[in-house]
Amino acid sequence: MLETVAVFGLGKYQLDGIKQLQQNNFKIIGFDEQKYPYSRKSVDIFYHIPFTNRAKIQNICLKHKVRNLLSFNTEAPLNLISKLNENLNLSGYRNKDIELITDKIKLRNFFKSKMNLEKPKFLSFKNFNEICNKKKLLKFPIVCKPNFGSGSRGVFLAKNFSELEKLFQVNKKFYFTQKILLEEFINSNEYAVEGWIYKKQFIFGCLSKKVRTKPPYLLDKNLIINYQNLRIKNKIINFLNLFVKKSKIDNMPVHFEFFEKKGNIIPVDISLRGAGFGVYSNILSKIVRQSSDKILINLLMNKKIVFNKPNKKIFFLNFFSTENKGLFKGIKNIKKLTSLNTFSELDLYKKKNSKVFPLKKGGDRIGHVLLEGYLNSIIKDIEFVKNNVEAKVINE
């Protein structure tokens, strides 16, 4: 009899994980809030149910005798999964761990009290009215974040109180819990690291160096993935091992975003998931020369894992966007781009002649290109893409 698992989130970047389950002969029950998600046909039984309907989902899991609850490269269902694991007495994501990670204010208090971190300086508020009453406490420029949320939704940089007030009203829908985090703006290089917590130790996967878009919205513009910097690598391993020791989190994937300034690690965000846009499933698998999704599955099922040493192949992920509202007409220098020896992937999220808008959230992106190669072969191609490849948009 096949062992039954449930997968929450059936988008494009979850497909590789689902295929890994298929290869290991699991019966897969799939849940998604969308009626026709990308990977719907890859599961054995599909349920279109809001993730807020925990009671109904729990009854379905009991009915099918589900043994493990999984998600791939998304935070959206983790709170649900952790509570179901607790109710159904299953291994995997724990509720106390997810609550710590997803509550940005609680996480920053943890960094300050348990790890003695003084940066970034932050203030938390119950609502915007409280900010208005205490605006003398604020030091600009300042970063505003919803206490709960992912994908940089609702995150913006304000240069003064007037701009803070205006941008908050524009992004108010993302602040559904009311609680607001205001954080010191760190003007420094930003990085991300992928890896795993296994047997109470952090296992390093890869380091990425990030470039963000211009303020006020701080979204990824491009990333050099598997960026080689031994000093930062050693610092981040030490930092995350201390985090593991203090938090007692174990057997989890880790995606950690941070600044490095004057030799110090300054946290931005930490997530118990793999990175999106295929960085975890596809790119990281090539770097460690084994399936990262299989690693995640074995982690959550408490199985033995042997980790390969990462190679030095470099990947460059560049996103396309526009600064003006208009119609999307294609990609500039696309023929030269696709003829590069390091060219790996071009994915356009918008159709030709569709309306596109200035970047405020991830959903406003037009597409991305991925280059792949070793340092001596990829460096010139990276500069070509940065300087010569962009979305063509005409004003309406």
Helices and strands as residue ranges (DSSP letters): E 4-8, G 12-14, H 15-23, E 27-32, G 40-42, E 45-48, H 54-63, E 68-70, H 78-88, H 95-102, H 104-115, E 122-125, H 128-133, G 135-137, E 142-146, E 156-158, H 161-170, G 172-174, E 180-184, E 190-198, E 201-212, E 220-225, H 230-247, E 252-261, E 264-271, I 279-284, H 285-288, H 292-300, E 314-320, E 326-331, H 334-339, E 343-348, E 355-356, G 362-364, E 367-373, H 375-388, E 391-394
